[in-house]
Amino acid sequence: MSVSVKRGRPPGMMDVARLAGVSHQTVSRVLNEHKNVSEQTRLKVRAAIAELGYRPDRAARALVTGTSQVIGVVAQNSSLYGPASMLTAFEEAAQATGFAVNVGSVRSLDERSITEAVERHLDQRVAGLVVIAPVASAGPALAHLPADVPLVTIDGDPERSSTLVTVDQVAGAKAATKYLLDAGHQAVWHISGPSDWFDAAGRIRGWEAALKEAGVEIPPLLTGDWSAGSGYRNGQLLARLPDVTAVFTANDHIALGLLRALNEHGRKVPGDVSIIGFDDVPEAAYFTPPLTTVRPDFAAVAAATLELLITQIESGTSEIGTRRTIAPTLIERDSVARPA
């Protein structure tokens, strides 16, 4: 069996694990001279270390003992408001408690990219890991991360048995939809985010749940991609449907594009159509009209993530399955009115 190591990067512990055909945790036990390792396994690991030229002193021993004051974060390189705000909030929270943050930005949250970013963090002796993983493609990599690594996932798969902190997407979407129904609208349409995002899926579930609880028929779902352009394209359709009087959009940028499309077709907001967004971007209060939206508490998510991670670092154990769900807040502005 051979293992390829990227040029310019020294071999890491996960390279050793792959070559030896064992887990990352087993390599760690061999390096720490743990007794519960068979002699045959120990020899395989030592042979892999020798073949790769791996330097044991660069292992993640500091990670499992919590001696480092650096937290490694894996996040997609994105300008999207939600993930970017989440990362900023966590960096501020970590620094306030004396931890430095080393961010491993990846182009896409696939298994290879996440694994390589994690490996770089392990080689730099981080005290623990945080992975911002709002998309389904991150699942395979997270499932194979070392069990002995202090780890918290932000906005990850709610179905996985991992330590997770997330915004309550369902509750936020239900609140937005119910607000429109309470204003007197007989139906609420929804322009969602991408289908592979857990945030988008949660907002769809909340929208559907609010309509079902009210006994209201669920209109056809329209799909966007978080961009104003997708809001504009879907808005071209909605603007031509006179029965559409209320729309909940999966984020504020989609709402911005929808506003433009409705305006071009002579549909007034909120006179003809009421709109609620999600995220409360800084510009939302300056849309025309100012946008009613759902505001996630990024600071609370960051604080909860840091608390769970520090608990793992100090105890030396991983709290698999611990969940913290942070409720968002509905921000009322001028984009909602009773139907004409």
C-alpha positions as CSV (number, residue, x, y, z in Angstrom):
1,M,0.0,0.0,0.0
2,S,1.3,3.5,-0.8
3,V,0.2,6.9,0.4
4,S,0.8,10.1,-1.5
5,V,1.7,13.2,0.4
6,K,1.2,16.6,-1.2
7,R,4.5,18.3,-2.3
8,G,5.7,20.9,0.0
9,R,3.8,19.5,3.0
10,P,5.5,17.2,5.6
11,P,3.7,13.9,6.3
12,G,1.1,14.1,9.0
13,M,-0.3,11.7,11.5
14,M,-3.2,10.9,9.2
15,D,-0.8,9.9,6.5
16,V,0.8,7.5,8.9
17,A,-2.7,6.1,9.8
18,R,-3.6,5.5,6.2
19,L,-0.3,3.8,5.3
20,A,-0.4,1.6,8.4
21,G,-4.1,0.8,7.8
22,V,-5.1,1.9,11.3
23,S,-7.0,4.8,12.9
24,H,-5.6,8.2,13.8
25,Q,-6.2,7.3,17.5
26,T,-4.1,4.1,17.2
27,V,-1.2,6.2,15.8
28,S,-1.6,8.5,18.7
29,R,-1.5,5.6,21.2
30,V,1.7,4.2,19.6
31,L,3.4,7.7,19.8
32,N,2.3,8.0,23.4
33,E,3.5,4.4,24.2
34,H,0.1,3.3,25.2
35,K,0.0,-0.3,26.6
36,N,-3.3,-1.3,24.8
37,V,-1.7,-1.7,21.4
38,S,-0.7,-5.1,20.0
39,E,3.0,-5.5,19.1
40,Q,2.0,-6.2,15.4
41,T,0.1,-3.0,15.2
42,R,2.9,-1.1,16.9
43,L,5.4,-2.4,14.3
44,K,3.1,-1.4,11.4
45,V,2.8,2.1,12.7
46,R,6.5,2.4,13.4
47,A,7.2,1.1,9.8
48,A,4.9,3.7,8.3
49,I,6.5,6.4,10.4
50,A,9.9,5.4,9.1
51,E,8.8,5.1,5.5
52,L,7.1,8.5,5.4
53,G,9.8,10.3,7.4
54,Y,7.2,11.4,9.9
55,R,8.4,13.4,12.9
56,P,6.7,12.3,16.0
57,D,7.5,15.5,17.8
58,R,5.1,17.2,15.5
59,A,2.2,14.9,16.4
60,A,-1.0,16.1,17.9
61,R,0.1,15.1,21.4
62,A,-0.6,18.6,22.5
63,L,-4.0,18.3,21.1
64,V,-5.1,15.4,23.3
65,T,-3.5,16.9,26.4
66,G,-5.0,20.4,25.7
67,T,-1.6,22.2,26.2
68,S,-2.0,24.4,23.1
69,Q,-3.7,27.7,23.2
70,V,-4.7,27.6,19.5
71,I,-8.1,26.4,18.1
72,G,-8.2,25.2,14.6
73,V,-11.2,26.1,12.5
74,V,-12.2,24.6,9.2
75,A,-14.5,26.8,7.1
76,Q,-15.4,27.3,3.5
77,N,-13.9,30.3,1.9
78,S,-17.1,32.2,1.4
79,S,-18.5,35.7,1.4
80,L,-21.9,34.5,2.4
81,Y,-23.1,36.6,5.3
82,G,-24.1,33.7,7.6
83,P,-20.9,31.6,7.5
84,A,-18.7,34.7,7.5
85,S,-20.5,36.2,10.5
86,M,-20.3,32.9,12.3
87,L,-16.6,32.7,11.8
88,T,-16.0,36.3,12.9
89,A,-18.1,35.8,16.1
90,F,-16.2,32.7,17.0
91,E,-12.8,34.3,16.5
92,E,-13.9,37.2,18.8
93,A,-15.2,34.8,21.5
94,A,-12.1,32.6,21.4
95,Q,-9.7,35.6,21.6
96,A,-11.6,37.0,24.6
97,T,-10.9,33.7,26.5
98,G,-7.2,33.7,25.6
99,F,-7.3,31.3,22.6
100,A,-5.8,32.1,19.3
101,V,-7.7,30.9,16.2
102,N,-6.0,29.3,13.2
103,V,-8.5,29.2,10.3
104,G,-8.1,26.6,7.6
105,S,-10.1,28.0,4.6
106,V,-11.2,25.5,2.0
107,R,-12.8,26.1,-1.4
108,S,-15.4,23.4,-0.9
109,L,-16.5,21.4,2.1
110,D,-15.8,17.9,0.6
111,E,-14.1,15.0,2.2
112,R,-10.6,15.6,0.8
113,S,-10.5,19.4,1.5
114,I,-11.7,19.0,5.1
115,T,-9.3,16.0,5.8
116,E,-6.4,18.0,4.5
117,A,-7.3,21.1,6.5
118,V,-7.8,19.0,9.7
119,E,-4.4,17.4,9.1
120,R,-2.7,20.7,8.9
121,H,-4.3,21.8,12.1
122,L,-3.2,18.6,13.9
123,D,0.4,19.1,12.7
124,Q,0.3,22.6,14.2
125,R,-0.7,21.2,17.6
126,V,-4.1,22.9,17.9
127,A,-5.9,22.3,21.2
128,G,-9.2,21.5,19.5
129,L,-11.1,21.8,16.3
130,V,-14.2,23.6,15.1
131,V,-15.8,22.8,11.7
132,I,-18.4,25.1,10.2
133,A,-20.2,22.5,8.1
134,P,-23.6,23.7,6.8
135,V,-23.6,21.4,3.7
136,A,-24.2,17.7,3.2
137,S,-20.9,17.1,1.4
138,A,-19.0,17.6,4.7
139,G,-20.6,14.5,6.3
140,P,-18.1,11.8,5.1
141,A,-15.1,13.8,6.3
142,L,-16.6,14.5,9.7
143,A,-17.5,10.8,10.1
144,H,-13.9,9.8,9.8
145,L,-12.2,12.4,12.0
146,P,-10.1,11.1,14.9
147,A,-12.3,10.1,17.9
148,D,-9.7,11.6,20.4
149,V,-9.8,15.1,19.0
150,P,-11.8,17.7,20.9
151,L,-14.3,18.7,18.1
152,V,-17.5,20.8,17.8
153,T,-19.4,21.2,14.6
154,I,-21.3,24.4,13.8
155,D,-24.5,24.2,11.6
156,G,-23.8,20.6,10.8
157,D,-26.0,17.7,10.0
158,P,-28.7,17.4,12.7
159,E,-29.0,13.7,12.1
160,R,-25.4,12.9,13.0
161,S,-24.4,11.9,16.5
162,S,-21.8,14.7,16.9
163,T,-21.3,17.6,19.2
164,L,-23.2,20.3,17.4
165,V,-24.2,24.0,17.9
166,T,-26.7,25.4,15.5
167,V,-29.2,28.2,14.9
168,D,-32.8,27.0,15.3
169,Q,-33.6,27.3,11.6
170,V,-37.0,25.7,12.0
171,A,-38.1,28.0,14.8
172,G,-37.0,31.1,12.8
173,A,-38.8,30.0,9.7
174,K,-42.0,29.2,11.7
175,A,-41.9,32.6,13.3
176,A,-41.6,34.4,10.0
177,T,-44.3,32.4,8.3
178,K,-46.7,32.7,11.3
179,Y,-46.1,36.5,11.3
180,L,-47.3,36.7,7.7
181,L,-50.3,34.5,8.4
182,D,-51.2,36.6,11.5
183,A,-51.1,39.7,9.3
184,G,-54.0,38.2,7.4
185,H,-52.3,36.5,4.4
186,Q,-54.1,33.4,3.2
187,A,-50.9,31.8,1.8
188,V,-47.2,32.3,2.2
189,W,-44.8,31.4,-0.6
190,H,-41.1,30.5,0.0
191,I,-37.9,30.9,-2.0
192,S,-35.5,28.5,-0.4
193,G,-31.7,28.3,-0.3
194,P,-29.7,25.4,-2.0
195,S,-31.1,21.9,-1.4
196,D,-27.8,20.6,0.0
197,W,-27.6,23.2,2.8
198,F,-28.9,22.2,6.3
199,D,-29.9,25.8,6.9
200,A,-32.1,25.8,3.9
201,A,-33.7,22.5,4.8
202,G,-34.5,23.6,8.3
203,R,-36.1,26.8,7.0
204,I,-38.2,24.8,4.6
205,R,-39.3,22.5,7.4
206,G,-40.3,25.5,9.6
207,W,-42.2,27.2,6.7
208,E,-44.1,24.0,6.0
209,A,-44.8,23.3,9.7
210,A,-46.3,26.7,10.3
211,L,-48.6,26.4,7.2
212,K,-49.7,22.9,8.3
213,E,-50.5,24.0,11.8
214,A,-52.6,26.8,10.4
215,G,-54.4,24.5,8.1
216,V,-53.1,26.4,5.1
217,E,-52.3,24.8,1.7
218,I,-48.5,24.7,1.0
219,P,-47.7,26.5,-2.2
220,P,-45.0,25.1,-4.7
221,L,-41.5,25.5,-3.3
222,L,-39.2,27.9,-5.3
223,T,-35.4,27.3,-5.0
224,G,-32.7,29.9,-4.9
225,D,-28.9,29.9,-4.3
226,W,-28.6,32.5,-1.6
227,S,-28.0,35.2,-4.2
228,A,-30.0,38.3,-5.1
229,G,-30.0,37.0,-8.6
230,S,-32.0,33.9,-7.7
231,G,-34.5,36.1,-5.8
232,Y,-34.9,38.3,-8.9
233,R,-35.4,35.3,-11.2
234,N,-38.0,33.7,-8.9
235,G,-39.5,37.1,-8.4
236,Q,-40.2,37.4,-12.1
237,L,-42.6,34.4,-11.8
238,L,-44.1,35.5,-8.5
239,A,-44.8,39.0,-9.7
240,R,-47.0,37.6,-12.5
241,L,-49.2,35.7,-10.0
242,P,-51.8,38.2,-8.6
243,D,-52.7,35.8,-5.8
244,V,-49.2,36.0,-4.3
245,T,-49.4,38.4,-1.3
246,A,-46.7,37.1,1.0
247,V,-43.3,35.6,0.5
248,F,-40.8,34.3,3.1
249,T,-37.3,34.2,1.6
250,A,-34.4,32.0,2.9
251,N,-32.1,34.9,3.3
252,D,-32.0,38.7,2.9
253,H,-30.1,38.7,-0.4
254,I,-32.9,36.6,-2.0
255,A,-35.4,39.1,-0.6
256,L,-33.4,42.0,-2.2
257,G,-33.7,40.4,-5.7
258,L,-37.4,39.7,-5.1
259,L,-37.9,43.4,-4.2
260,R,-36.4,44.4,-7.5
261,A,-38.5,42.0,-9.6
262,L,-41.7,43.1,-7.9
263,N,-40.9,46.7,-8.4
264,E,-40.3,46.2,-12.1
265,H,-43.7,44.6,-12.4
266,G,-45.5,47.4,-10.5
267,R,-46.1,45.3,-7.4
268,K,-45.7,47.4,-4.3
269,V,-44.1,46.1,-1.0
270,P,-45.8,45.9,1.4
271,G,-49.0,47.2,-0.3
272,D,-49.4,44.3,-2.7
273,V,-46.8,41.8,-1.4
274,S,-45.3,41.4,2.1
275,I,-41.8,40.0,2.4
276,I,-39.7,38.5,5.3
277,G,-36.1,37.5,4.9
278,F,-33.5,35.7,7.1
279,D,-30.1,36.7,8.4
280,D,-30.6,40.5,9.2
281,V,-27.7,41.6,7.0
282,P,-26.5,45.1,8.0
283,E,-28.1,46.5,4.8
284,A,-31.5,45.0,5.6
285,A,-32.7,48.1,7.5
286,Y,-31.9,50.3,4.4
287,F,-33.7,48.2,1.8
288,T,-36.8,49.9,0.3
289,P,-38.8,49.3,2.3
290,P,-36.7,48.3,5.3
291,L,-36.9,44.5,5.5
292,T,-38.6,42.5,8.2
293,T,-36.2,39.5,8.8
294,V,-35.0,36.8,11.2
295,R,-31.8,37.6,13.1
296,P,-29.6,34.6,14.1
297,D,-27.6,35.1,17.3
298,F,-24.1,34.4,16.0
299,A,-22.5,35.6,19.3
300,A,-24.5,33.0,21.2
301,V,-23.6,30.3,18.8
302,A,-19.9,31.2,19.1
303,A,-20.1,31.2,22.9
304,A,-21.8,27.8,23.1
305,T,-19.3,26.3,20.7
306,L,-16.4,27.6,22.7
307,E,-17.9,26.4,26.0
308,L,-18.4,22.8,24.6
309,L,-14.9,22.8,23.1
310,I,-13.1,24.0,26.2
311,T,-15.0,21.4,28.3
312,Q,-13.6,18.7,26.0
313,I,-10.1,20.1,26.0
314,E,-10.0,20.4,29.8
315,S,-11.5,17.0,30.4
316,G,-9.6,15.2,27.7
317,T,-12.8,13.5,26.6
318,S,-15.1,14.0,23.6
319,E,-18.7,14.9,24.3
320,I,-20.3,13.1,21.4
321,G,-24.0,13.9,20.9
322,T,-24.1,17.1,22.9
323,R,-26.4,19.7,21.2
324,R,-27.0,23.4,21.6
325,T,-29.7,25.0,19.5
326,I,-29.8,28.8,19.6
327,A,-33.1,30.6,18.9
328,P,-33.1,33.5,16.4
329,T,-35.2,36.7,16.7
330,L,-37.8,38.1,14.4
331,I,-36.9,41.8,13.6
332,E,-40.0,43.8,12.6
333,R,-39.6,46.5,10.0
334,D,-41.8,47.9,7.1
335,S,-42.0,45.1,4.6
336,V,-45.1,43.4,6.0
337,A,-48.6,44.7,6.0
338,R,-52.1,43.3,5.9
339,P,-53.2,42.2,2.4
340,A,-55.0,44.8,0.4
